[in-house]
């Protein structure tokens, strides 16, 4: 006797699997973590302050996909309907000198622009 699984059960398993995969790919950044950029991101002197009404911070460079950075600090910035995380990073500059700045890490509860380096 063959038992068939109802469609709702299969969709539920698929949904839980996708949710687990999304949670597994995101990480909460902390000082000292090393991360690999997944996209090109502007490097700024400061993050936005309190909201996105005024973007502070002059752009001082670009982080390239695949570039490894060290996280020095984090800051949450409130948007209209969400909270975003910005991170202060340190990287090896193209001239060999270390360079620090702030980049957009991601929106809380969603995937980020970085993956954790083991």
C-alpha positions as CSV (number, residue, x, y, z in Angstrom):
1,X,0.0,0.0,0.0
2,X,1.5,3.3,-1.1
3,X,0.9,6.4,0.9
4,X,1.1,9.7,-0.8
5,X,2.0,12.9,1.0
6,X,-0.5,15.8,0.6
7,X,0.7,18.8,-1.4
8,X,0.5,21.1,1.7
9,X,3.0,18.8,3.5
10,X,5.5,19.0,0.7
11,X,5.2,22.8,0.4
12,X,5.7,23.0,4.2
13,X,8.9,21.0,4.0
14,X,10.1,23.1,1.1
15,X,9.3,26.4,3.0
16,X,11.2,25.2,6.1
17,X,14.2,24.2,4.0
18,X,14.4,27.6,2.3
19,X,14.0,29.4,5.6
20,X,16.8,27.3,7.2
21,X,19.1,27.9,4.2
22,X,18.5,31.7,4.4
23,X,19.2,31.7,8.2
24,X,22.3,29.6,7.7
25,X,23.8,32.0,5.1
26,X,23.4,35.1,7.2
27,X,25.6,35.9,10.2
28,X,25.6,38.5,12.9
29,X,28.8,40.6,12.5
30,X,31.0,41.3,15.5
31,X,34.4,43.0,16.1
32,X,37.3,40.8,14.9
33,X,35.1,38.8,12.4
34,X,36.6,38.3,9.0
35,X,34.1,38.5,6.1
36,X,34.1,38.2,2.3
37,X,32.2,40.8,0.3
38,X,29.5,39.4,-2.1
39,X,29.0,42.7,-4.0
40,X,30.7,46.0,-4.9
41,X,30.1,48.4,-1.9
42,X,31.1,52.0,-1.4
43,X,33.4,52.6,1.5
44,X,32.5,55.7,3.5
45,X,34.1,57.8,6.3
46,X,31.0,57.5,8.5
47,X,27.7,55.6,8.4
48,X,24.3,57.4,8.1
49,X,23.3,58.9,11.5
50,X,20.0,57.8,13.0
51,X,18.2,57.6,9.6
52,X,18.7,57.9,5.9
53,X,17.4,61.4,5.8
54,X,21.0,62.7,5.6
55,X,23.7,60.4,4.3
56,X,26.9,61.4,6.0
57,X,30.3,60.2,5.1
58,X,32.3,60.8,2.1
59,X,33.1,57.9,-0.2
60,X,36.7,56.9,0.1
61,X,36.9,53.7,-1.9
62,X,35.1,50.6,-3.1
63,X,35.0,47.1,-1.6
64,X,35.1,44.5,-4.4
65,X,33.3,41.2,-4.6
66,X,35.5,38.4,-3.1
67,X,37.5,40.9,-1.0
68,X,38.2,39.8,2.6
69,X,37.8,42.5,5.3
70,X,38.0,42.5,9.1
71,X,35.0,44.0,11.0
72,X,36.0,46.5,13.6
73,X,32.5,47.8,14.8
74,X,28.8,47.7,13.9
75,X,26.0,50.2,14.0
76,X,22.3,49.9,13.4
77,X,20.6,52.6,11.3
78,X,16.8,52.9,11.4
79,X,15.0,53.1,8.0
80,X,11.4,53.9,7.5
81,X,10.3,50.3,7.9
82,X,13.4,48.4,8.8
83,X,16.8,48.4,10.6
84,X,20.0,48.2,8.6
85,X,23.4,47.2,9.9
86,X,26.5,49.1,8.9
87,X,30.0,47.8,9.7
88,X,33.3,49.6,10.1
89,X,35.8,47.5,8.3
90,X,39.6,47.3,7.9
91,X,41.1,46.2,4.6
92,X,44.4,46.1,2.9
93,X,44.5,49.0,0.5
94,X,45.8,48.7,-3.1
95,X,49.0,50.4,-2.0
96,X,49.5,47.9,0.8
97,X,48.4,50.3,3.5
98,X,45.5,49.4,5.8
99,X,42.3,51.4,5.1
100,X,39.2,51.6,7.4
101,X,35.7,52.8,6.6
102,X,32.0,52.1,6.9
103,X,30.0,49.9,4.5
104,X,26.4,48.7,4.4
105,X,26.3,45.2,5.8
106,X,22.6,44.4,5.3
107,X,19.1,44.6,6.5
108,X,18.3,42.8,9.8
109,X,16.6,39.5,9.3
110,X,17.6,39.3,5.6
111,X,20.7,38.2,3.8
112,X,23.8,40.4,4.0
113,X,26.4,41.7,1.6
114,X,29.0,39.6,3.3
115,X,29.6,36.0,4.2
116,X,31.6,34.9,7.2
117,X,35.1,33.7,6.5
118,X,36.0,30.6,8.5
